[in-house]
Amino acid sequence: MMRTAACFHSDQARCTVRKVLRGLVCPRDKSRILEGYGFVRANRARLPIATMARLLGVSTSGFYVWLVREPSTQSRSDAQRLARIRTLHASSRGTNGAPRIHAHLAREGVHVGRKRGARLMRRALSTCRG
């Protein structure tokens, strides 16, 4: 997806710069949008919020709502389960995969669906390796 963004040089002449933002933010990918909001929050003292939001493909109004919104119940429980999954994965020296960790959580009485557990496991592993 090609986007054009206006920029101003030292002589204040307006020009059009082509930006390639392919794959940066997909409107159907909520985690990418949240990453975009996090980037805007981290850099809002240095860059204009509206410019960053436009280049990242997120809305400024959505950013301001996101700033004051409390985390959802699912995201809070995901954070708790993610911490437990990381602990279980580390205690197995990184050998247990999603099916074994799902079974271990079930034995502990923690209800987590198979697909949700696999998604959390992917998230845990992506941050562990990186």
N, C-alpha and C positions, 0 to 999 in steps of 0.2 A: 504494500500500500504506500503510495507516494503522497506526501503532504508538502504543502508550501507554507513557509512562515516568513513573515516580514521581519526585517532587521534594520537597524540604523547604524551607519558607520559614523566615524568621527566628524565628517562633514554634514551629518544629518540627512544625507540623501537616502531615500528609501529604495531598498532593493529587495528582491525576492530570492530566498535561499531555499533550495530543494533539500528537504530532510527525508532520509529514508528511515521510517519508523516501523518497518516490517517486523511483526512479531513482538513488539514492545508491550503493547496493551491490546488485548482482544476484548471487545465489549461483552462477550459471554463468559470470560474467565475472571471470576470474582477475586481470586488470589492475586492476579496481575493488577487489578484495579486497586486492591489494598496496598500492594507494593508501590504503586504510583502515588497513592495518598501518603504513604510513609516517606517516600522520596521528597514530596512537596513539603511535608512537615519538617524534614531534616534540613532542607535548603531554603526555607521561606525567609530567613534573615538575609540571604545573599541575592536571591533572585525573585522577581515578581511572581506571585502565586498564579495569576491569570495566564502568564506566559508558560510557566511550567505545566499547568493543567492542560492548556491547549496543545502543547507539544507531546504530552503523554497521552492525550486522548481521554482525559477524565474531566468531569465538570467541577467548576469552582464551588458551586452550591453543594454538590455532593461531598466535596472535601470539608467544607465548614460543618456540615451535618455530621460527618464521620468524626470530626474532632471532639464533639460534645456527646456523641452516642456512647452508651454503656455497651460493653461486649455482650453478645447474645448468650443465652444459656448453652447453646450447642458449642459455641467457641470456647466458653469457660470449661465445659466438660471435656472438649477436645484437648485443651491445654493440660488438664489433669491426667487424662489418659495418655497423652503424648509423653509426659514426664515419666509415667509408669512404664510405658513401652521402651523408652530409652534406658531406663534402669534395668529392665529385664533383658534387653538386647546386650547391654554392657556386661551383665552378670553371666551371660552365656558366651562371653568373649566374641560376640558378633556372629555366632554360628546359627542361632535360632532365627527362623524366618517368620513370616506372618502367620502361617497355620499353627505353629507351635506356640507362638506368643498369644494368639487368640485362644488356644486351649488353656494356657496358663492363666490368662485373665478370667476365663470362664470358671476355672477351679477356684479362683479367689473370690468369685461371686460378682465380678465386675462385668456388667452386660455391655458388650460392644458387638455390633454386627460384623460379619466376616468382611464385607466390602469396606466398611468404615475403618475397621482395624487395619486392613491392607493399605488404605489411603493414609492413615496416620503413620503406619510403618514406613511408607515411601517418604513421607515428610521427615520422619525421624532420621532415616538413612541419608537423605539428601543433605541434611544439615550436619550429620556426623562426618561425612566424607569430605565435605568442602572446606 
